[in-house]
Amino acid sequence: MNLLHIYAQEQWHDDAFIVGNRHGLEVLREAITKALEAGRASGSDLYVTDGEGYEVKIICEDSGWREESWRSLSLPYTDEIAQDRHLDSKITPEDIWLG
């Protein structure tokens, strides 16, 4: 089973964690390699230890950090205190993926 847990940052300066078994990390590595080559890729057949499956989607956005593509992207924080207050004017990674 390809196990991969991705823990997002709750607030500013928090660490993000990726925990997986060898198979799950290999799926992630392959998806990252493909995204670097093609701009985007996904890795499927991944599972959380509660048995729920999902797909990880990776987008390579290679513009400068001050460019509009980055400035218009919603922030990744999960804690309510740190969430982006201007979500109505921001784009999400899903918006980019569906492009």
C-alpha positions as CSV (number, residue, x, y, z in Angstrom):
1,M,0.0,0.0,0.0
2,N,1.3,3.5,-1.0
3,L,1.0,5.4,2.3
4,L,1.5,9.2,2.3
5,H,0.4,11.7,4.8
6,I,0.9,15.4,3.9
7,Y,0.6,17.8,6.8
8,A,0.1,21.5,5.8
9,Q,1.3,24.5,7.8
10,E,-1.3,25.7,10.2
11,Q,0.2,29.2,10.6
12,W,3.1,31.3,9.4
13,H,6.5,29.8,10.1
14,D,5.1,26.4,11.0
15,D,6.8,23.4,9.5
16,A,5.1,21.2,6.9
17,F,5.6,17.5,7.0
18,I,5.4,14.7,4.5
19,V,5.4,11.2,6.0
20,G,5.2,8.1,3.9
21,N,6.4,4.6,3.4
22,R,8.9,3.9,0.6
23,H,6.1,3.1,-1.9
24,G,4.2,6.3,-1.1
25,L,7.3,8.5,-1.3
26,E,8.3,6.9,-4.6
27,V,4.9,7.8,-6.1
28,L,5.4,11.4,-4.8
29,R,9.0,11.5,-6.3
30,E,7.8,10.3,-9.7
31,A,5.0,12.9,-9.7
32,I,7.5,15.6,-8.8
33,T,9.9,14.5,-11.6
34,K,7.0,14.6,-14.1
35,A,5.9,18.0,-12.9
36,L,9.4,19.4,-13.4
37,E,9.4,18.0,-16.9
38,A,5.9,18.8,-18.0
39,G,4.7,21.6,-15.7
40,R,2.2,19.4,-13.8
41,A,1.6,15.8,-12.8
42,S,-0.3,13.7,-10.4
43,G,0.4,10.6,-8.4
44,S,-2.5,8.3,-7.7
45,D,-3.2,5.2,-5.6
46,L,-2.1,6.9,-2.4
47,Y,-3.7,6.2,0.9
48,V,-3.9,7.6,4.4
49,T,-3.8,5.0,7.2
50,D,-7.5,5.2,7.7
51,G,-7.8,3.6,4.3
52,E,-9.0,6.7,2.4
53,G,-7.4,7.0,-1.1
54,Y,-6.5,10.2,-2.8
55,E,-4.4,11.7,-5.6
56,V,-1.6,14.2,-5.1
57,K,-1.4,16.9,-7.8
58,I,1.8,18.8,-8.3
59,I,2.1,22.0,-10.3
60,C,5.5,23.6,-11.2
61,E,5.0,27.4,-11.2
62,D,8.4,28.7,-12.2
63,S,7.8,32.4,-12.4
64,G,9.4,34.8,-9.9
65,W,7.9,35.0,-6.4
66,R,6.8,38.6,-7.0
67,E,5.0,37.8,-10.2
68,E,1.2,37.9,-10.4
69,S,0.9,34.1,-10.7
70,W,2.3,33.8,-7.2
71,R,0.7,37.0,-5.7
72,S,-2.8,35.9,-6.9
73,L,-2.4,32.3,-5.4
74,S,-4.3,31.7,-2.2
75,L,-2.1,31.1,0.9
76,P,-1.8,27.5,2.1
77,Y,-2.3,27.9,5.9
78,T,-5.0,25.8,7.5
79,D,-5.5,27.6,10.9
80,E,-8.4,30.1,10.8
81,I,-6.2,32.9,12.2
82,A,-3.7,32.5,9.3
83,Q,-6.1,31.9,6.4
84,D,-6.1,34.2,3.5
85,R,-8.7,37.0,4.1
86,H,-9.0,37.8,0.4
87,L,-10.0,34.4,-0.9
88,D,-12.6,35.9,-3.2
89,S,-9.8,37.6,-5.2
90,K,-7.4,34.7,-5.1
91,I,-7.0,31.6,-7.2
92,T,-6.6,28.1,-5.8
93,P,-4.3,25.3,-6.9
94,E,-7.4,23.6,-8.1
95,D,-8.2,26.6,-10.4
96,I,-4.7,26.2,-11.9
97,W,-5.0,22.5,-12.3
98,L,-8.4,22.8,-14.0
99,G,-7.0,25.7,-16.0
